[in-house]
């Protein structure tokens, strides 16, 4: 940084640069239509969903107030750590109300609105805020006192404007790259899903004769395949064990959060004692298919890597009478089965698929030799796609880190973007 730039900066606490949680002004009449922003209307990328509006009388006493030009951030975990926050802009009548889990800042003349927003999204503010949180569990919050006393390296208003312009351009370029890579990942996942569905419902040989399965959501299947009730070819384990007793307390315990959505991969390992499990769990044999019955749209299923336990929110499944476990896993991850499971889950208050629904399900069953060939081919093709997805995800993470580091360096005076363009 140049000597001129360094002498133009001073250290100032945020409370001298912005008014925290400004009150509702008298000009906001009760019948004035204002924007309303619940937490889900505020993006982690600074976006705002301004589709909701309310009369001021309905929201003035129970929600956080903000106006165009204010900067707000979510103070509650995990929204704070995820970066939820934005410059308020485009509000109906210039005014808005939203979740009480927001801290609102109104910049004074010494601080540029967008410079302040970059400060609030910088690593020092986010890491310091996370460390200062009070409360317990999912109700931990960043106290406003932390924000008020946070020290900012403040450039002159002219340099703030220059820094904001440069950061806007650089972050927009990085965001565009992240968006492209994210879309590429979505396309890869769609391709992966299509490959699985094609293989487990129509096989690998496109030239074989086809027949109507007799099931609307399944469509046509190879003529030599059987279509049987789920309960005829799959056994669902019953009876639960006490995870606080040995040998169960030391065993691997698989819960839905340990399984990656849609891939069949186990992404975390914890024993029953590590999870402090208390209620009854199902026992699984090595090679069993463990399927999450809650929120079936997430497609959470995997192969048990060893003798283990699974959550009561999951089913241990075992192929019988010609059904192999690897083929069963791929079928559970296919689009037709997921569509069926979601439809069944929507029929009950809690989004889950029950044993009766599974028992009535019709399953396409190829000969065991063909099941093995299907599993080998699908495993090979999905592994290739998964590797590409993993590499692209790492690239996105590196771009996000670069964006964060750039913002932090700029707002803490480590670089002078006026000269580093």
C-alpha positions in Angstrom: 0.0 0.0 0.0 1.3 3.4 -0.8 2.3 6.0 1.8 -0.4 8.3 0.8 -3.1 5.6 1.2 -1.8 4.5 4.6 -1.9 8.1 6.0 -5.5 8.5 4.9 -6.7 5.7 7.0 -7.7 5.7 10.7 -9.1 3.2 13.1 -12.7 3.8 14.2 -15.3 1.7 16.1 -18.4 0.9 14.1 -20.7 2.7 16.5 -19.1 5.9 15.3 -19.7 5.1 11.7 -23.3 3.7 11.8 -26.4 3.9 13.9 -27.4 0.5 15.1 -31.0 -0.6 14.8 -32.5 2.8 14.0 -36.1 3.4 15.2 -39.1 3.6 13.0 -39.6 7.3 11.9 -42.9 9.1 12.2 -43.2 9.3 8.4 -43.9 5.6 8.2 -47.7 5.8 8.6 -49.8 2.8 9.6 -51.3 2.4 6.2 -48.0 2.7 4.3 -47.2 -0.5 2.3 -43.7 -1.6 3.2 -41.4 -4.5 2.2 -41.4 -7.5 4.5 -38.3 -9.7 4.7 -38.4 -13.0 6.6 -35.0 -14.7 6.9 -35.5 -16.8 3.8 -35.9 -13.6 1.8 -32.3 -12.6 2.5 -29.7 -14.5 0.5 -26.2 -15.5 1.4 -25.0 -13.7 -1.7 -26.6 -10.3 -0.7 -29.7 -10.8 -2.7 -33.2 -9.8 -1.5 -36.6 -11.3 -2.3 -38.9 -8.2 -2.3 -42.1 -10.0 -3.3 -43.7 -9.7 0.2 -45.4 -6.5 1.3 -47.3 -5.6 4.4 -49.1 -2.5 5.8 -46.8 -0.9 8.4 -49.4 -1.3 11.1 -49.0 -5.1 10.9 -45.3 -5.2 11.4 -44.0 -2.0 13.1 -44.1 -3.4 16.7 -42.9 -6.9 16.2 -40.1 -6.8 13.5 -36.8 -5.2 12.7 -37.0 -1.9 10.8 -34.8 -0.8 8.0 -34.8 1.7 5.1 -33.1 2.0 1.7 -29.4 2.5 2.2 -29.2 0.6 5.5 -27.0 -2.5 5.8 -28.3 -5.5 7.7 -26.9 -8.9 8.6 -28.4 -12.0 10.2 -27.0 -12.3 13.8 -28.3 -15.8 14.6 -26.4 -19.1 14.0 -26.0 -20.6 11.4 -27.3 -17.7 9.2 -24.5 -15.4 10.5 -21.7 -17.9 9.7 -23.3 -18.6 6.3 -23.0 -14.8 5.4 -26.7 -13.8 5.2 -26.8 -10.0 4.9 -27.4 -7.3 2.4 -27.6 -3.6 1.5 -31.3 -2.7 1.7 -32.4 -1.4 -1.6 -35.6 -1.2 -3.7 -37.8 -1.4 -0.7 -41.5 -0.5 -1.1 -41.9 3.1 -0.2 -38.2 3.1 0.8 -39.0 1.2 4.0 -39.1 -2.4 5.2 -39.5 -4.7 8.2 -38.1 -8.2 8.7 -37.0 -10.9 11.0 -35.9 -9.8 14.5 -32.8 -11.9 13.9 -31.3 -9.0 11.9 -28.9 -6.3 13.1 -29.4 -3.2 11.1 -26.8 -0.5 10.6 -27.4 3.0 9.1 -24.1 4.5 7.9 -23.2 8.1 8.8 -21.6 10.4 6.3 -18.1 9.0 7.2 -18.9 5.6 5.9 -19.9 4.6 2.4 -22.9 2.2 2.5 -21.3 -0.5 0.3 -17.9 -0.1 2.0 -19.7 -0.8 5.3 -21.3 -3.9 3.7 -18.0 -5.2 2.7 -16.6 -4.7 6.2 -19.5 -6.7 7.6 -18.8 -9.5 5.2 -15.1 -9.6 5.8 -13.3 -12.4 7.6 -12.3 -10.4 10.7 -15.9 -9.4 11.3 -17.4 -12.8 10.6 -14.8 -14.8 12.5 -14.9 -12.4 15.4 -18.7 -12.3 15.5 -18.8 -16.1 15.5 -16.4 -16.2 18.5 -18.5 -13.6 20.4 -21.8 -15.4 20.1 -23.8 -15.9 23.2 -26.6 -18.3 23.9 -26.9 -22.1 23.4 -27.2 -24.4 20.5 -29.2 -23.2 17.5 -30.1 -20.0 19.4 -26.6 -18.5 19.6 -26.5 -14.8 18.4 -23.9 -12.2 17.8 -24.4 -9.4 20.4 -24.9 -5.9 19.0 -22.2 -4.8 21.5 -19.6 -6.8 19.4 -20.7 -5.0 16.2 -20.7 -1.6 18.0 -17.1 -2.0 19.2 -15.7 -3.6 16.1 -12.7 -1.6 14.9 -12.7 -0.6 11.2 -9.6 0.6 9.3 -11.4 3.6 7.7 -10.1 5.2 4.5 -11.2 8.6 3.3 -14.6 8.8 1.6 -12.9 9.1 -1.8 -10.8 6.0 -1.2 -13.9 4.1 0.1 -15.6 4.9 -3.2 -12.6 3.7 -5.2 -12.3 0.5 -3.2 -16.0 -0.2 -3.5 -15.9 0.2 -7.3 -12.9 -2.1 -7.6 -14.4 -4.7 -5.3 -17.7 -4.6 -7.1 -16.0 -5.4 -10.4 -13.7 -8.1 -8.9 -16.4 -9.8 -6.9 -18.8 -9.7 -9.8 -16.2 -11.4 -12.0 -15.6 -14.1 -9.3 -19.4 -14.5 -8.7 -19.9 -15.0 -12.5 -17.3 -17.8 -12.5 -18.9 -19.4 -9.4 -22.3 -19.3 -11.0 -21.0 -21.0 -14.2 -19.3 -23.7 -12.2 -22.3 -24.2 -10.0 -24.5 -24.6 -13.0 -22.0 -27.1 -14.4 -22.3 -29.1 -11.2 -26.1 -29.1 -11.5 -25.9 -30.4 -15.0 -23.5 -33.2 -14.0 -25.9 -34.2 -11.2 -28.8 -34.3 -13.7 -26.7 -36.4 -16.0 -25.8 -38.7 -13.1 -29.5 -39.1 -12.2 -30.5 -39.8 -15.7 -27.8 -42.5 -16.1 -29.0 -44.3 -12.9 -32.7 -44.1 -13.9 -31.9 -45.4 -17.4 -29.9 -48.3 -16.2 -32.2 -49.6 -13.4 -35.5 -49.2 -15.4 -34.4 -50.0 -19.0 -31.1 -51.9 -18.6 -27.9 -51.5 -20.6 -29.0 -52.9 -24.0 -31.3 -50.5 -25.9 -32.1 -53.2 -28.5 -34.0 -55.6 -26.2 -37.8 -55.9 -26.5 -39.7 -53.8 -24.0 -43.0 -54.3 -22.2 -45.4 -52.1 -20.2 -44.6 -52.6 -16.5 -48.2 -52.0 -15.5 -47.0 -49.2 -13.2 -47.7 -45.6 -14.4 -44.6 -44.1 -12.7 -42.3 -46.9 -13.9 -43.3 -47.0 -17.5 -41.8 -49.6 -19.9 -39.1 -52.2 -18.8 -37.2 -54.9 -20.7 -39.6 -57.8 -21.6 -37.5 -60.4 -19.8 -37.5 -58.5 -16.4 -40.0 -59.3 -13.7 -42.0 -56.6 -11.9 -42.7 -57.7 -8.3 -44.0 -56.3 -5.1 -41.2 -54.8 -2.9 -42.1 -57.0 0.0 -41.4 -60.2 -2.1 -37.8 -59.2 -2.9 -36.8 -57.0 0.0 -36.7 -57.7 3.7 -37.1 -54.7 6.0 -35.4 -55.3 9.4 -37.6 -55.1 12.5 -36.9 -54.8 16.2 -34.6 -52.3 17.8 -31.6 -52.5 20.1 -30.5 -50.3 23.0 -27.6 -48.1 21.8 -26.5 -47.5 25.4 -25.6 -51.2 25.9 -22.5 -53.0 24.5 -21.7 -54.1 21.9 -24.1 -51.6 20.3 -22.7 -48.4 22.0 -19.3 -48.9 20.3 -20.8 -49.7 16.9 -21.0 -47.3 13.9 -24.4 -45.5 14.0 -25.6 -44.2 10.6 -28.0 -41.3 10.6 -29.4 -39.4 7.6 -26.9 -36.6 8.1 -24.1 -39.1 7.6 -25.2 -39.9 4.0 -24.6 -37.7 1.0 -27.8 -36.8 -0.8 -28.3 -38.7 -4.1 -24.9 -40.4 -4.3 -25.1 -43.4 -2.0 -21.9 -42.2 -0.3 -21.3 -42.4 3.5 -19.7 -39.1 4.3 -19.2 -39.2 8.1 -18.7 -41.9 10.7 -19.7 -41.7 14.4 -20.3 -44.4 16.9 -23.5 -44.6 19.0 -21.6 -43.4 22.1 -20.1 -40.5 20.2 -23.6 -39.4 19.2 -24.9 -40.0 22.8 -27.6 -42.2 21.3 -30.3 -43.1 23.8 -33.4 -44.2 21.9 -33.8 -47.6 20.1 -31.8 -48.2 16.9 -32.0 -50.8 14.1 -29.1 -53.2 13.7 -27.7 -53.6 10.2 -25.6 -56.4 8.7 -22.6 -55.5 6.5 -23.8 -55.0 3.0 -27.4 -54.0 4.0 -28.9 -51.0 2.3 -29.6 -48.2 4.7 -32.4 -45.9 3.5 -33.6 -42.7 5.1 -37.4 -42.8 5.2 -37.7 -39.1 6.1 -37.6 -36.4 3.4 -37.3 -39.0 0.6 -36.7 -36.2 -2.0 -33.1 -36.1 -0.6 -32.4 -39.6 -1.8 -30.3 -40.6 1.2 -29.3 -44.3 1.0 -26.0 -46.2 1.3 -24.5 -49.6 1.8 -23.6 -50.5 5.4 -19.8 -50.8 5.3 -19.8 -53.1 8.4 -22.1 -54.5 11.1 -23.6 -51.3 12.5 -26.7 -49.5 13.7 -28.9 -47.1 11.9 -31.2 -44.3 13.1 -34.9 -45.1 13.7 -35.4 -42.6 10.9 -33.9 -45.1 8.5 -34.7 -48.6 7.2 -32.2 -51.5 7.0 -33.1 -53.2 3.8 -31.9 -56.6 2.5 -32.5 -58.1 -1.0 -34.0 -61.6 -1.1 -35.2 -64.0 -3.7 -33.0 -62.7 -6.5 -32.7 -59.0 -5.5 -29.1 -58.0 -4.9 -28.3 -55.2 -2.4 -26.2 -53.1 -4.8 -28.9 -53.1 -7.4 -31.5 -52.3 -4.7 -29.4 -49.2 -3.7 -29.3 -47.9 -7.3 -33.0 -48.4 -7.7 -33.7 -46.4 -4.5 -31.5 -43.6 -5.9 -33.4 -43.5 -9.2 -35.9 -40.9 -10.3 -39.0 -43.1 -10.5 -38.5 -44.5 -7.0 -37.9 -41.0 -5.6 -41.0 -39.6 -7.3 -43.0 -42.5 -5.8 -41.6 -42.0 -2.4 -42.2 -38.2 -2.4 -45.8 -38.8 -3.5 -46.4 -41.3 -0.7 -44.6 -39.0 1.9 -46.9 -36.1 0.9 -49.9 -38.1 2.1 -48.9 -37.8 5.7 -48.2 -35.0 8.1 -44.5 -35.9 8.6 -42.7 -36.1 5.2 -41.7 -39.8 5.3 -42.4 -43.1 3.6 -43.8 -45.9 5.7 -43.4 -49.7 5.6 -46.9 -50.2 4.1 -46.1 -47.8 1.2 -42.8 -49.6 0.5 -44.5 -53.0 0.7 -47.0 -52.1 -2.1 -44.2 -50.7 -4.3 -43.6 -52.5 -7.6 -39.9 -53.2 -8.4 -38.4 -54.0 -11.7 -36.1 -57.1 -11.3 -33.6 -58.2 -13.9 -31.7 -61.5 -13.7 -29.0 -61.4 -11.1 -26.2 -61.5 -13.7 -27.7 -58.5 -15.4 -28.1 -56.7 -12.0 -24.3 -57.2 -11.5 -23.6 -55.8 -15.0 -25.8 -52.8 -14.3 -24.2 -52.1 -11.0 -20.7 -52.3 -12.4 -21.5 -49.9 -15.3 -23.4 -47.4 -13.1 -20.7 -47.5 -10.5 -18.1 -46.8 -13.1 -20.0 -43.9 -14.8 -21.1 -42.3 -11.6 -17.7 -42.5 -10.0 -16.3 -40.6 -13.0 -19.0 -37.9 -12.7 -18.5 -37.7 -8.9 -14.8 -37.1 -9.4 -15.6 -34.2 -11.8 -18.1 -32.8 -9.3 -15.6 -33.0 -6.5 -13.0 -31.1 -8.5 -15.4 -28.5 -9.6 -16.6 -28.0 -6.0 -13.0 -27.5 -4.9 -12.7 -24.9 -7.6 -15.8 -23.1 -6.4 -14.5 -23.2 -2.8 -11.1 -21.7 -3.9 -12.9 -18.9 -5.7 -15.1 -18.2 -2.7 -11.9 -18.1 -0.5 -10.3 -15.7 -3.0 -13.4 -13.5 -2.9 -13.3 -13.4 0.9 -9.6 -12.8 1.1 -9.9 -9.9 -1.5 -12.6 -8.2 0.5 -10.7 -8.6 3.8 -7.5 -7.3 2.4 -9.2 -4.3 0.9 -11.2 -3.2 4.0 -8.3 -3.8 6.4 -5.9 -1.7 4.5 -3.6 -4.6 3.4 -3.9 -3.6 -0.3 -4.7 -0.5 -2.2 -7.0 -1.5 -5.0 -6.7 2.0 -6.6 -3.2 0.9 -7.6 -3.7 -2.8 -7.9 -6.5 -2.8 -10.5 
